[in-house]
Amino acid sequence: MGWRQAGDERPGHLNRLAYENSPYLLQHAENPVDWFPWGEEAFERARAEDKPVLLSIGYASCHWCHVMERESFANEAIAAIMNREFVCVKVDREERPDVDAIYMEATVRMTSGGGWPMTVFLTPDGAPFFAGTYFPPEDRYGAPGFPRLLEAIAGWYRDRREDVEAQAQAMRDIYQANENLRLEVPPGLLDGSERLDPAILARAANSDLAHFDRETGGLRGAPKFPHALGLEFLLRMERRRQAAGGVDDPATQGLSADLLPLVTLTLDHMAAGGIHDQIGGGFHRYATDAIWLTPHFEKMLYDNALLALVYLRAWQVTGEPRYRLVCERALDYILREMTDPSGAFYSSQDADSEGEEGRFYVWTAAELRAALSESDAAVAMLAWGVSEQGNFEGRNILHAARDIEDVAASLGITADAAHAAMERARERLYAVRAGRVWPARDDKAITSWNALALRALAEAAQALDRDEYRQAAVKSAEFLMGAMMRDGRLLRSWRLGVARLDAYLEDYAGLANALISVYELTGDPRYVTHARTLADSIVTRFWDEEIAGFFDTASDHARLISRPRELTDNVTPSGTSLACEALLRLSALTGEARYHELAARALLSLAPLALRSPSGFGRTLCALDDLIGPFHEVALVGLQDDARLRALREEVTRQWRPRMVLATAAPDDMAAVAAVPLLAERPLVNGAPAAYVCQGFVCQRPVTDPAALAALLDSGAG
C-alpha cells in the first residue's frame, strides 16, 4: 500500500509509518511528524532538499521511547520544527539491528554512553555528525530541551557546514577502519601445535569472577543485568571441573574455588528478587538497583529464553530443584503469554500500563489481603515482603523476602502448609492480575530471538522429559523453517502472517543452533538438513576472507554507510559467536572440515578480546570451550521403540555434557545417514542397539550397555 499524499482524508494525523508492520513504528503512525521508515526515499529527499536526516531509533517496550513520543513527537509545535528543518526517519532497532549498531557506535563515541531512544543527526549520505539519546521537551536533567536542540542543529548544518562535514568524515573513517580490521592472535595464547592454550578458559573465568558482587551476585554496581551468557560459561567451567574429577584438565587448572558459590549466589538473588516475576514466572529486563529488587519492568523474549537455559544448566550441575522450578516457570510464561497460535514467539511486553511503569506487577497490602484468604495472606505477605508503606511508590514489588520455612515457623504452621498457601496465593494473584489492564505486547516475531526460545525449549524437553516443551519446540521449528523462509533465504521479522526484511548473521546462526538441538531431541534428520543449508549461507554470504571473520550483514545486503560487525556478546549472543558454535556442532555431525576451519579461525582471533573482557564475550567463551574440547560425537543406532535404545539415550542425556552432539537413527536409515554422516557405517552389535562415541569421526569400540557408555563419555574430562 502506498503513502497517501497531502490532502487525502484521514483521521487526524497519519504518516508513512501507518503502512509498516512493526508495533513500534505503528506507535508513531499518528504523530504530526512527517516520519519516513528507513529507506532510500528518505535519503533522496534529504539530498534533494539539502537537509540533515533526524534518525530516531527505539523499540516497542522502551519506557523512555514512550516518554519522548508523548512529550515531543506528538507535540504539534515540536513536530513543525522537525518537519521544517529535517527529514525524519524512525527505526525499530529490533527489526534493523544493522542500522542500530552503526549509529549506536556513533552515539557511544560522541556521548560516552548509549541507549534508547537514540537520536542521531546525519548528513544526506548517512554519516552521523551529532548524537544523543532521550531529550526532554524543555531544558531539564542537565540536557537541552528538544526544540532548542533542533534549532541549534539546524543552524549548525546551515551555517557551519565545514564543521559538520569534519565530524561526519571522522565517523566515516572510524567505520572504514572497523570494516577492515583483521584481528591477530598473540603467540602467547597458542601452544606448540598452534592451538589455543586451554588454560585461557580458567583465566577468563577467574577474571570474570573478580568483578562479581559478593553480597548479591552478578557484576558489581547498578543497574544490574542478568549476565546470562557469562553465567552459562561459568556453569560450563564448573561442569568441566566436575567431569574432570581427578584427571589433569589444563582448562581448569587454577580455576577459582569461588566459581560455583558466586554463580549460585547470583542465581538465588535473581530468583528471589523483584526482577523475577514471583506470580507469573519469567524475568524483567534488569534491576535498577544493586540488589535485584527494583526492576525495569519490561519483559523480553530473549532474556527469558537465555535465563531459562541458565537455570536449567544450574539444575543439571547442582541437582537443586529450585533451579529447575525457575526454568520451568520461565518457559511456561513464554508458552502462556508470548506464543502465537502459529508457533511464533512474541518479542516483548511493556514496562508500562495505565500510564505507570510497573503498575501491572505491583500490589498494595490492601489489594493482596482482598485477593486472598486471611491465612494465605498472612503467609504471602511475610514471604513476599509486603508492607503497608510498600517498597515502590507506595506499592510492593513482590520478592522472596523470607525463607518459607522461617515464615512457617513464625506463624506456627508446617512448612508443607506454608508451601501450599504460597501456591494458592500465586494462582489467585495471577487470576486477579489478569483482570488488570495488561501491558502492551510487541507481537512481532524476531527470528534470532525465536531461535533462542526454541533452543531453550528443545534442550529443556530433553533434560526434563516434558512433552509440552517438545511439542512447542517442534511447532516453533516448523514455523521458522516455513514462514520465515522465502526463495531459499531467511527473513528477520514476522507479524500477523507477514514476514519481511532480510535476516542477519545472528538469525541464520541462531536458527542453525536451535535446529541442531531439535534434531538431538527428535532424531528427525530434516532439522540437520535445514541447519546445514543455513550454515552454507553463513559461509558463502557472511564470511569474509580478508578479515578472517564474519560480518553481521550478508554480502548482498543493502549497502549502508558501514557493514556492521559486532564482536561482543551483549544481552544476546553476537552473530559471530553463534556462527562459530553452529559450525563446530555441524562439523561434528557431518564431518565437514570447512565448518570447523572457519569457526576455529574466527575464534582464534577473538580469544585475546575474550580474555581481556570476559563479561562481554560469554557465548564466545562457550564456543572456545567447544573448540578446545574434548568434543564428543555420539551416534546411537537402534529402533526408536526399543527399550535398550532408550536406556542408552537416557544415559547420554542424564547429565549436561556441553561439548557433545547426539545423532540417532534406525539401522539402515539412509535418509538419516545422508543428512548426518556421523551415522554412516554404524551397525547394530549382535542385533542390539549400539552407541558409538567418537572424536573427529574416530570412534571407540561400540557399546550396548549404559554403564559402558557412561564410562566412555566420562573419560577425558567429559
Phi and psi in degrees as a GROMACS rama.xvg file:
@    title "Ramachandran Plot"
@    xaxis  label "Phi"
@    yaxis  label "Psi"
@TYPE xy
-83.8137  168.614  GLY-2
-73.9169  132.074  TRP-3
-79.8902  134.601  ARG-4
-76.2704  161.688  GLN-5
-56.1744  140.09  ALA-6
102.228  -19.3667  GLY-7
-64.7962  146.421  ASP-8
-75.6139  135.043  GLU-9
-156.356  153.74  ARG-10
-77.0481  104.806  PRO-11
67.4701  -143.801  GLY-12
-83.3872  140.828  HIS-13
-149.84  116.256  LEU-14
-108.82  -172.788  ASN-15
-59.6665  -24.5338  ARG-16
-68.8577  -13.2966  LEU-17
-62.278  -17.4342  ALA-18
-106.541  13.4387  TYR-19
-90.5645  171.907  GLU-20
-109.886  -13.3805  ASN-21
-76.5654  128.085  SER-22
-56.2799  -34.942  PRO-23
-64.7975  -45.9596  TYR-24
-65.5037  -38.516  LEU-25
-65.7711  -27.1971  LEU-26
-61.3477  -22.0023  GLN-27
-106.848  8.93044  HIS-28
-69.2083  -22.9245  ALA-29
-104.636  10.3059  GLU-30
-63.8372  148.433  ASN-31
-72.516  -5.5861  PRO-32
-69.2062  138.438  VAL-33
-84.0912  67.6588  ASP-34
-68.0998  142.26  TRP-35
-108.342  145.109  PHE-36
-72.7884  163.97  PRO-37
-60.5943  132.077  TRP-38
165.739  171.703  GLY-39
-64.846  -29.1116  GLU-40
-57.5989  -41.8769  GLU-41
-64.5948  -44.0429  ALA-42
-72.9909  -31.0152  PHE-43
-62.2191  -42.1689  GLU-44
-62.9935  -42.527  ARG-45
-62.8403  -41.0217  ALA-46
-67.9802  -42.7485  ARG-47
-64.8722  -36.9492  ALA-48
-100.543  1.09694  GLU-49
50.3107  53.8118  ASP-50
-118.596  149.842  LYS-51
-73.5339  158.457  PRO-52
-96.3068  130.631  VAL-53
-99.1813  109.805  LEU-54
-102.542  123.531  LEU-55
-118.32  122.509  SER-56
-121.462  133.949  ILE-57
-160.556  -159.8  GLY-58
-155.001  164.582  TYR-59
-67.0348  -32.499  ALA-60
-97.553  12.6335  SER-61
-79.2578  117.653  CYS-62
-61.129  -50.9071  HIS-63
-72.2683  -21.3054  TRP-64
-64.4658  -42.6061  CYS-65
-62.4672  -40.9954  HIS-66
-62.7034  -46.9212  VAL-67
-67.7581  -35.0248  MET-68
-62.1499  -45.3311  GLU-69
-68.3995  -41.3709  ARG-70
-79.1623  -38.2089  GLU-71
-116.897  -49.5992  SER-72
-73.1489  -24.1095  PHE-73
-90.7319  -0.475845  ALA-74
-88.5015  121.365  ASN-75
-60.0621  -41.5495  GLU-76
-68.5058  -42.8844  ALA-77
-67.9007  -41.2552  ILE-78
-60.8098  -34.3489  ALA-79
-63.8496  -40.0788  ALA-80
-64.8155  -45.5007  ILE-81
-57.8675  -46.2872  MET-82
-69.3024  -32.433  ASN-83
-75.2125  -39.7544  ARG-84
-102.542  -15.6409  GLU-85
-138.666  160.447  PHE-86
-97.7869  119.679  VAL-87
-102.041  127.571  CYS-88
-124.631  132.024  VAL-89
-114.932  133.336  LYS-90
-130.706  135.123  VAL-91
-86.2714  112.291  ASP-92
-62.4987  -25.0971  ARG-93
-75.6945  -32.058  GLU-94
-78.566  -34.1859  GLU-95
-123.481  70.3219  ARG-96
-63.8025  -22.5868  PRO-97
-67.046  -48.8696  ASP-98
-61.8565  -43.9549  VAL-99
-60.2424  -45.7887  ASP-100
-64.0912  -42.6058  ALA-101
-60.8944  -46.3845  ILE-102
-87.641  -18.0258  TYR-103
-68.1452  -35.8947  MET-104
-55.7226  -45.5072  GLU-105
-67.0425  -41.8572  ALA-106
-62.588  -44.2238  THR-107
-64.9507  -42.3245  VAL-108
-67.87  -34.6876  ARG-109
-85.0171  -23.3998  MET-110
-124.282  -6.16843  THR-111
62.2904  23.7692  SER-112
-160.871  179.857  GLY-113
-162.983  173.618  GLY-114
151.932  -174.744  GLY-115
-129.683  144.76  TRP-116
-67.5937  140.75  PRO-117
-97.8643  132.302  MET-118
-122.764  113.264  THR-119
-130.829  136.763  VAL-120
-106.74  130.433  PHE-121
-123.534  151.457  LEU-122
-72.2263  165.125  THR-123
-61.9073  -13.5648  PRO-124
-94.0433  5.2977  ASP-125
94.6975  5.2742  GLY-126
-82.7031  128.246  ALA-127
-77.4021  141.491  PRO-128
-128.845  -9.33905  PHE-129
-155.961  143.078  PHE-130
-150.21  155.346  ALA-131
-165.67  -166.662  GLY-132
-119.572  -112.943  THR-133
-77.4938  135.455  TYR-134
-123.839  131.506  PHE-135
-75.9719  165.632  PRO-136
-73.2796  -18.5954  PRO-137
-139.763  168.185  GLU-138
-58.887  120.079  ASP-139
-169.876  170.305  ARG-140
58.0704  21.693  TYR-141
75.4898  10.1562  GLY-142
-115.844  148.737  ALA-143
-69.7788  149.921  PRO-144
-62.5304  146.235  GLY-145
-59.8864  -42.4341  PHE-146
-60.9393  -42.6609  PRO-147
-62.9135  -40.6249  ARG-148
-62.851  -44.4967  LEU-149
-58.6219  -45.5365  LEU-150
-64.9467  -38.8242  GLU-151
-66.3624  -43.6576  ALA-152
-65.8255  -41.6151  ILE-153
-61.8674  -41.8487  ALA-154
-66.1822  -39.3144  GLY-155
-61.0007  -45.341  TRP-156
-64.9739  -36.0098  TYR-157
-75.9798  -42.7433  ARG-158
-107.386  -15.4608  ASP-159
-131.229  53.0024  ARG-160
-61.5635  -34.0293  ARG-161
-62.9874  -40.6603  GLU-162
-65.8529  -41.9383  ASP-163
-59.5854  -46.535  VAL-164
-66.5465  -36.0691  GLU-165
-63.2403  -42.9047  ALA-166
-66.1192  -41.553  GLN-167
-63.6988  -40.8153  ALA-168
-66.7001  -35.8701  GLN-169
-60.2345  -39.2944  ALA-170
-72.5153  -36.1586  MET-171
-59.2588  -41.2587  ARG-172
-64.2997  -40.3202  ASP-173
-63.4875  -45.1332  ILE-174
-60.7711  -42.2  TYR-175
-64.1736  -41.9956  GLN-176
-63.5323  -40.8406  ALA-177
-63.4305  -40.2032  ASN-178
-63.6524  -37.1807  GLU-179
-92.2591  -0.943729  ASN-180
-66.0905  126.623  LEU-181
-115.299  118.981  ARG-182
-81.0391  139.698  LEU-183
-114.042  154.579  GLU-184
-100.85  120.921  VAL-185
-62.9187  138.558  PRO-186
-56.8554  -28.8908  PRO-187
-64.075  -15.4862  GLY-188
-91.5612  -2.43757  LEU-189
-107.886  149.913  LEU-190
-91.7141  -172.276  ASP-191
-63.5533  -21.1775  GLY-192
-100.812  19.1363  SER-193
63.8339  28.2997  GLU-194
-106.714  160.345  ARG-195
-63.6267  138.352  LEU-196
-69.0151  119.899  ASP-197
-58.2584  -22.7202  PRO-198
-62.6174  -17.0412  ALA-199
-64.9873  -24.7085  ILE-200
-65.9986  -47.3716  LEU-201
-65.174  -38.3859  ALA-202
-62.7178  -42.0621  ARG-203
-66.0426  -42.8674  ALA-204
-62.0808  -45.6895  ALA-205
-63.9847  -39.2555  ASN-206
-63.6071  -41.2333  SER-207
-63.35  -46.7943  ASP-208
-63.3026  -26.5038  LEU-209
-63.3267  -19.6428  ALA-210
-100.04  6.84982  HIS-211
-78.8195  146.806  PHE-212
-77.9168  119.913  ASP-213
-86.9139  2.3029  ARG-214
-99.5012  -46.8032  GLU-215
-126.21  5.97212  THR-216
79.953  177.992  GLY-217
70.4169  179.402  GLY-218
-72.1989  146.221  LEU-219
-62.797  150.579  ARG-220
95.0647  -175.137  GLY-221
-137.148  150.03  ALA-222
-67.9555  163.134  PRO-223
-112.149  119.925  LYS-224
-99.5221  152.629  PHE-225
-63.9274  -23.1261  PRO-226
60.2023  39.9835  HIS-227
-60.0071  -40.6483  ALA-228
-68.6684  -38.533  LEU-229
-66.9021  -38.6367  GLY-230
-63.5855  -38.53  LEU-231
-63.2137  -41.4872  GLU-232
-62.328  -43.285  PHE-233
-64.0906  -37.9076  LEU-234
-66.9967  -34.5213  LEU-235
-59.3466  -43.5806  ARG-236
-65.3431  -38.4366  MET-237
-66.3698  -40.1504  GLU-238
-65.4879  -36.4738  ARG-239
-63.68  -41.6198  ARG-240
-65.7026  -41.8957  ARG-241
-60.9184  -45.8612  GLN-242
-66.6725  -33.3263  ALA-243
-67.3647  -34.7379  ALA-244
57.0993  -122.835  GLY-245
-88.9397  -0.68954  GLY-246
-72.47  143.287  VAL-247
-77.2425  98.2068  ASP-248
-105.244  109.818  ASP-249
-61.4889  -21.9546  PRO-250
-71.5282  -18.2826  ALA-251
-110.899  2.29897  THR-252
-65.0629  126.326  GLN-253
79.3323  6.39525  GLY-254
-64.0125  132.547  LEU-255
-58.1205  135.962  SER-256
-69.5331  -15.4025  ALA-257
-82.2708  -2.72558  ASP-258
-57.1889  -61.4252  LEU-259
-64.5144  -42.4346  LEU-260
-58.3738  -38.5363  PRO-261
-72.9607  -35.1159  LEU-262
-66.7527  -46.9439  VAL-263
-67.8019  -34.2706  THR-264
-57.7487  -45.3991  LEU-265
-63.4456  -49.1557  THR-266
-62.8574  -39.3541  LEU-267
-68.1883  -42.1841  ASP-268
-70.3029  -36.0492  HIS-269
-64.1214  -45.5379  MET-270
-65.6775  -32.1269  ALA-271
-82.7286  -19.2708  ALA-272
-83.1908  175.08  GLY-273
-70.4718  -16.3713  GLY-274
-64.9083  -23.4047  ILE-275
-96.0452  123.672  HIS-276
-70.7545  103.299  ASP-277
-68.9607  -19.6478  GLN-278
-95.7954  -51.2202  ILE-279
-100.909  -4.26451  GLY-280
79.4893  165.38  GLY-281
82.973  175.362  GLY-282
-124.759  143.953  PHE-283
-77.1084  170.979  HIS-284
-67.5134  -45.7406  ARG-285
-163.627  168.922  TYR-286
-98.9533  136.437  ALA-287
-80.2742  -12.447  THR-288
-112.062  -173.705  ASP-289
-97.1866  5.05331  ALA-290
-122.785  14.1657  ILE-291
67.6982  13.7087  TRP-292
-83.8222  -53.601  LEU-293
-98.8911  109.658  THR-294
-88.7658  161.691  PRO-295
-83.5004  118.072  HIS-296
-77.4359  -5.41508  PHE-297
-64.0807  150.747  GLU-298
-119.421  128.45  LYS-299
-112.167  140.834  MET-300
-57.9317  -44.7369  LEU-301
-64.0352  -39.8011  TYR-302
-59.0404  -46.0153  ASP-303
-71.6246  -33.3022  ASN-304
-65.4871  -47.4866  ALA-305
-68.2643  -40.2791  LEU-306
-72.488  -34.2956  LEU-307
-57.9571  -41.6419  ALA-308
-68.9135  -38.2104  LEU-309
-62.9938  -45.1792  VAL-310
-68.0704  -33.5846  TYR-311
-60.771  -46.1459  LEU-312
-61.6509  -40.451  ARG-313
-62.6475  -39.6873  ALA-314
-64.3087  -41.2001  TRP-315
-65.8122  -35.2523  GLN-316
-78.6299  -40.005  VAL-317
-102.818  -22.9436  THR-318
76.4242  6.36017  GLY-319
-78.0269  119.94  GLU-320
-60.7277  -26.8129  PRO-321
-62.8444  -29.987  ARG-322
-74.7529  -38.063  TYR-323
-60.048  -41.2042  ARG-324
-63.4317  -42.189  LEU-325
-63.6116  -42.0238  VAL-326
-58.4809  -49.6831  CYS-327
-64.3746  -38.5865  GLU-328
-67.6876  -34.3119  ARG-329
-67.5163  -45.0757  ALA-330
-67.9884  -37.7034  LEU-331
-63.3293  -37.989  ASP-332
-60.3863  -45.7823  TYR-333
-59.7017  -45.565  ILE-334
-69.5381  -32.2574  LEU-335
-81.7549  -40.776  ARG-336
-116.866  -12.5421  GLU-337
-125.258  19.7261  MET-338
-119.262  127.945  THR-339
-82.6946  151.398  ASP-340
-55.726  -24.0522  PRO-341
-71.4425  -17.358  SER-342
105.266  -6.709  GLY-343
-74.3683  155.641  ALA-344
-111.229  133.272  PHE-345
-72.8889  165.19  TYR-346
-86.0736  -44.913  SER-347
-164.844  166.561  SER-348
-123.764  142.585  GLN-349
-64.4054  159.549  ASP-350
-79.4906  -29.5059  ALA-351
-97.8507  148.023  ASP-352
-154.332  150.443  SER-353
52.0122  32.0123  GLU-354
75.9714  8.25532  GLY-355
-128.818  140.185  GLU-356
-72.0047  129.44  GLU-357
79.9866  -0.442927  GLY-358
-56.2527  -36.5303  ARG-359
-64.2538  -29.166  PHE-360
-100.928  -15.1747  TYR-361
-102.479  161.502  VAL-362
-138.69  142.546  TRP-363
-86.5134  161.137  THR-364
-60.727  -37.7614  ALA-365
-65.5159  -39.8084  ALA-366
-63.0555  -40.6159  GLU-367
-68.5046  -42.4951  LEU-368
-64.607  -35.1073  ARG-369
-68.9134  -27.8948  ALA-370
-84.1086  -26.3859  ALA-371
-117.027  160.7  LEU-372
-65.14  161.031  SER-373
-59.4724  -42.7815  GLU-374
-70.7311  -40.9467  SER-375
-67.7699  -37.2936  ASP-376
-63.2214  -38.6542  ALA-377
-61.0327  -42.5718  ALA-378
-68.0896  -49.1686  VAL-379
-64.0617  -39.3767  ALA-380
-66.4822  -38.1195  MET-381
-70.9874  -45.5394  LEU-382
-66.5957  -36.7219  ALA-383
-100.834  8.66071  TRP-384
66.3828  37.7297  GLY-385
-85.6019  129.082  VAL-386
-130.389  166.591  SER-387
-65.9151  -39.0414  GLU-388
-80.5042  -21.4828  GLN-389
77.8536  174.098  GLY-390
-124.211  7.84549  ASN-391
-153.141  95.9041  PHE-392
52.9476  44.1124  GLU-393
83.8914  -3.88497  GLY-394
-119.703  176.497  ARG-395
-114.311  126.903  ASN-396
-83.1568  118.924  ILE-397
-70.1462  134.371  LEU-398
-151.447  158.39  HIS-399
-78.2376  86.2712  ALA-400
-79.346  -30.0487  ALA-401
-139.283  147.858  ARG-402
-63.8182  139.407  ASP-403
-63.6298  -33.0391  ILE-404
-66.2646  -37.2292  GLU-405
-66.4701  -40.4344  ASP-406
-61.4997  -45.3115  VAL-407
-59.894  -44.5555  ALA-408
-63.4245  -40.9374  ALA-409
-68.3535  -25.5098  SER-410
-97.1319  -4.26674  LEU-411
71.2462  33.107  GLY-412
-122.901  169.235  ILE-413
-77.0748  158.548  THR-414
-62.2439  -38.2785  ALA-415
-61.052  -41.0956  ASP-416
-64.9532  -38.6918  ALA-417
-67.1318  -42.3096  ALA-418
-60.6877  -42.8486  HIS-419
-63.862  -39.6107  ALA-420
-62.9097  -39.5668  ALA-421
-66.8523  -38.4927  MET-422
-66.6731  -40.1689  GLU-423
-63.9425  -42.0482  ARG-424
-63.5865  -43.1771  ALA-425
-61.5812  -45.2587  ARG-426
-64.8702  -42.2617  GLU-427
-70.0217  -42.6966  ARG-428
-67.4585  -32.4219  LEU-429
-63.4206  -42.5938  TYR-430
-64.122  -42.2625  ALA-431
-65.3013  -44.8706  VAL-432
-61.3934  -35.1872  ARG-433
-63.3883  -20.2273  ALA-434
-84.1357  -5.68466  GLY-435
-80.1329  174.231  ARG-436
-72.582  119.061  VAL-437
-75.6919  149.72  TRP-438
-62.9977  149.726  PRO-439
-63.1126  148.664  ALA-440
-119.18  132.184  ARG-441
-83.6194  105.495  ASP-442
-94.6189  21.3836  ASP-443
-86.0752  156.03  LYS-444
-110.705  126.49  ALA-445
-101.982  128.71  ILE-446
-57.5327  -48.9545  THR-447
-64.7884  -37.8587  SER-448
-70.327  -39.1947  TRP-449
-60.4149  -37.545  ASN-450
-64.4188  -38.2782  ALA-451
-62.5102  -43.4449  LEU-452
-67.4012  -39.7356  ALA-453
-61.0197  -45.6931  LEU-454
-63.1954  -42.1635  ARG-455
-60.7795  -43.3267  ALA-456
-65.5522  -43.8942  LEU-457
-63.7338  -43.4949  ALA-458
-75.7115  -30.7381  GLU-459
-70.2702  -38.4193  ALA-460
-59.7763  -40.6225  ALA-461
-66.584  -47.0851  GLN-462
-76.2464  -35.6175  ALA-463
-101.097  -6.74665  LEU-464
55.1039  50.5438  ASP-465
-105.878  110.534  ARG-466
-67.3846  -32.1431  ASP-467
-66.5442  -31.3754  GLU-468
-71.014  -38.0386  TYR-469
-61.7587  -47.5138  ARG-470
-61.9343  -42.3143  GLN-471
-65.1981  -38.2258  ALA-472
-64.5398  -45.0998  ALA-473
-63.8477  -42.2538  VAL-474
-64.1121  -42.111  LYS-475
-63.4646  -44.0581  SER-476
-60.5648  -42.4504  ALA-477
-65.7448  -38.5039  GLU-478
-61.0451  -48.6914  PHE-479
-67.0757  -36.1729  LEU-480
-75.203  -16.6842  MET-481
-104.77  -70.5939  GLY-482
-64.7764  -27.3607  ALA-483
-95.5963  9.77791  MET-484
-113.903  139.019  MET-485
-146.015  122.148  ARG-486
53.0942  42.3543  ASP-487
77.6299  5.05503  GLY-488
-118.33  150.11  ARG-489
-87.1964  144.752  LEU-490
-110.211  161.412  LEU-491
-91.0278  -45.9788  ARG-492
-131.472  143.697  SER-493
-138.72  141.145  TRP-494
-159.58  134.042  ARG-495
51.7404  41.552  LEU-496
85.1154  -0.487355  GLY-497
-113.226  120.645  VAL-498
-103.173  142.655  ALA-499
-155.931  166.499  ARG-500
72.7282  137.578  LEU-501
-63.7935  142.093  ASP-502
-78.896  164.497  ALA-503
-112.222  174.376  TYR-504
-54.3458  -43.0225  LEU-505
-63.0269  -30.2442  GLU-506
-71.2273  -49.3276  ASP-507
-60.887  -48.125  TYR-508
-73.976  -39.2841  ALA-509
-62.4404  -42.1742  GLY-510
-69.26  -38.6041  LEU-511
-58.6154  -45.4176  ALA-512
-61.0831  -45.2198  ASN-513
-62.4248  -41.1752  ALA-514
-67.9734  -32.1918  LEU-515
-62.1094  -41.5042  ILE-516
-66.1965  -37.0965  SER-517
-67.3103  -37.8808  VAL-518
-61.2526  -45.5071  TYR-519
-61.4228  -31.819  GLU-520
-73.5135  -43.2725  LEU-521
-104.1  -26.3225  THR-522
76.9455  6.99493  GLY-523
-80.5643  115.271  ASP-524
-68.5964  -14.3586  PRO-525
-57.8301  -33.9187  ARG-526
-69.1549  -35.751  TYR-527
-69.6757  -41.3385  VAL-528
-57.3653  -44.6419  THR-529
-68.2346  -40.4763  HIS-530
-61.2506  -37.7973  ALA-531
-69.8355  -35.7298  ARG-532
-60.4381  -42.724  THR-533
-63.5287  -42.0637  LEU-534
-63.0101  -39.4403  ALA-535
-63.9855  -36.6293  ASP-536
-65.0689  -39.6904  SER-537
-58.2523  -46.1683  ILE-538
-66.7523  -43.2672  VAL-539
-84.752  -25.7268  THR-540
-115.164  -17.1854  ARG-541
-117.176  -24.1035  PHE-542
-75.866  141.414  TRP-543
-128.637  119.778  ASP-544
-68.6569  -31.6318  GLU-545
-63.5875  -40.9099  GLU-546
-96.6121  -4.45896  ILE-547
51.6897  49.0257  ALA-548
-164.326  -173.558  GLY-549
-106.967  142.275  PHE-550
-94.626  159.2  PHE-551
-80.8018  -22.3434  ASP-552
-111.013  152.111  THR-553
-70.881  160.186  ALA-554
-61.5244  -25.2856  SER-555
-105.277  16.7391  ASP-556
-69.7339  151.844  HIS-557
-54.2899  129.276  ALA-558
-73.208  129.948  ARG-559
-109.226  -175.307  LEU-560
-65.7431  -19.4824  ILE-561
-147.946  154.104  SER-562
-98.3337  107.24  ARG-563
-69.5477  151.69  PRO-564
-150.875  88.2772  ARG-565
-83.9165  120.56  GLU-566
-95.9257  -28.6605  LEU-567
-87.1221  152.315  THR-568
-90.3617  121.239  ASP-569
-102.409  -128.274  ASN-570
-72.2291  -22.1003  VAL-571
-121.511  157.82  THR-572
-65.7836  148.268  PRO-573
-68.8864  156.806  SER-574
-60.3503  -35.8949  GLY-575
-65.4018  -46.3479  THR-576
-65.9952  -38.3865  SER-577
-65.1826  -39.0124  LEU-578
-65.3313  -43.8317  ALA-579
-61.4027  -43.5732  CYS-580
-62.5381  -46.6255  GLU-581
-63.5032  -42.5152  ALA-582
-66.5107  -38.5987  LEU-583
-65.3855  -42.4837  LEU-584
-66.3501  -42.8922  ARG-585
-67.5633  -35.8329  LEU-586
-60.0895  -39.1182  SER-587
-68.0312  -29.8784  ALA-588
-85.0551  -31.0834  LEU-589
-110.773  -17.2357  THR-590
76.9006  10.6141  GLY-591
-73.9241  106.506  GLU-592
-67.1558  -31.5648  ALA-593
-61.3654  -39.119  ARG-594
-58.6813  -49.0827  TYR-595
-63.5013  -41.6502  HIS-596
-61.214  -47.0688  GLU-597
-68.1765  -41.2545  LEU-598
-61.2047  -43.4844  ALA-599
-63.1942  -43.0879  ALA-600
-63.9434  -42.9038  ARG-601
-64.8619  -42.3573  ALA-602
-70.2288  -36.7829  LEU-603
-58.1923  -40.855  LEU-604
-73.7566  -25.8413  SER-605
-85.6507  -18.5203  LEU-606
-54.8802  -45.0631  ALA-607
-61.6403  -38.6052  PRO-608
-66.3963  -41.6095  LEU-609
-64.8067  -36.6312  ALA-610
-70.3545  -35.7298  LEU-611
-73.394  -34.7418  ARG-612
-140.345  70.5365  SER-613
-62.5148  -28.9039  PRO-614
-66.1904  -18.6296  SER-615
-98.6025  7.40737  GLY-616
-139.111  40.9015  PHE-617
-59.9451  -48.1579  GLY-618
-75.6037  -29.8861  ARG-619
-60.9384  -41.2031  THR-620
-66.0975  -34.3816  LEU-621
-62.8084  -41.9541  CYS-622
-67.248  -36.6192  ALA-623
-63.4588  -36.6147  LEU-624
-60.6327  -42.6033  ASP-625
-60.8658  -44.8029  ASP-626
-65.44  -42.8671  LEU-627
-68.7679  -36.4993  ILE-628
73.6224  -166.106  GLY-629
-67.8792  146.427  PRO-630
-117.344  121.114  PHE-631
-94.3938  138.024  HIS-632
-111.43  118.843  GLU-633
-115.593  123.638  VAL-634
-114.237  125.062  ALA-635
-112.013  130.21  LEU-636
-124.449  126.978  VAL-637
165.86  172.085  GLY-638
-77.9002  139.837  LEU-639
-58.5119  -36.3124  GLN-640
-90.4135  9.8228  ASP-641
-82.0926  122.303  ASP-642
-59.8782  -29.9859  ALA-643
-68.7465  -36.5726  ARG-644
-66.9215  -41.657  LEU-645
-61.6868  -36.9282  ARG-646
-65.3023  -40.1629  ALA-647
-65.1454  -42.6997  LEU-648
-63.3621  -42.7591  ARG-649
-61.6527  -34.1667  GLU-650
-67.6764  -39.7563  GLU-651
-64.7997  -41.0768  VAL-652
-95.1703  -1.24554  THR-653
-61.293  -37.2059  ARG-654
-116.264  159.755  GLN-655
-78.0699  119.874  TRP-656
-121.04  91.714  ARG-657
-59.735  -41.0344  PRO-658
-96.343  71.7953  ARG-659
-158.882  144.144  MET-660
-120.034  151.507  VAL-661
-125.35  125.927  LEU-662
-120.443  140.03  ALA-663
-136.45  139.921  THR-664
-159.147  156.534  ALA-665
-75.8941  156.745  ALA-666
-58.0174  137.721  PRO-667
62.6975  25.1595  ASP-668
-82.9849  94.8169  ASP-669
-69.642  -30.1443  MET-670
-65.2344  -40.0649  ALA-671
-65.8122  -42.4744  ALA-672
-64.9561  -38.9602  VAL-673
-62.9108  -37.83  ALA-674
-80.1216  -34.4171  ALA-675
-128.87  87.8262  VAL-676
-58.4365  -19.2831  PRO-677
-55.704  -26.4051  LEU-678
-84.8249  -6.15556  LEU-679
-67.209  138.409  ALA-680
55.2998  46.17  GLU-681
-119.578  82.2411  ARG-682
-79.1261  167.221  PRO-683
-62.6073  162.743  LEU-684
-113.792  108.843  VAL-685
53.2233  40.0277  ASN-686
79.5528  0.907887  GLY-687
-104.845  148.65  ALA-688
-55.1397  143.522  PRO-689
-132.937  153.025  ALA-690
-116.876  131.733  ALA-691
-114.155  121.148  TYR-692
-108.002  120.277  VAL-693
-130.795  161.728  CYS-694
-138.805  122.487  GLN-695
60.5157  33.7006  GLY-696
67.2755  10.1397  PHE-697
-99.0797  117.795  VAL-698
-109.727  148.921  CYS-699
-72.6742  167.527  GLN-700
-59.7763  134.851  ARG-701
-63.1056  149.627  PRO-702
-125.971  155.372  VAL-703
-118.206  -6.76076  THR-704
-105.846  130.708  ASP-705
-57.0734  -36.5382  PRO-706
-65.4477  -40.8701  ALA-707
-66.1033  -36.5651  ALA-708
-64.0969  -42.3927  LEU-709
-59.8439  -41.3816  ALA-710
-62.5052  -40.5809  ALA-711
-65.8857  -43.3751  LEU-712
-67.7899  -31.3394  LEU-713
-86.1149  -4.42961  ASP-714
-80.4737  147.892  SER-715
68.8608  43.6358  GLY-716
63.0384  29.8633  ALA-717
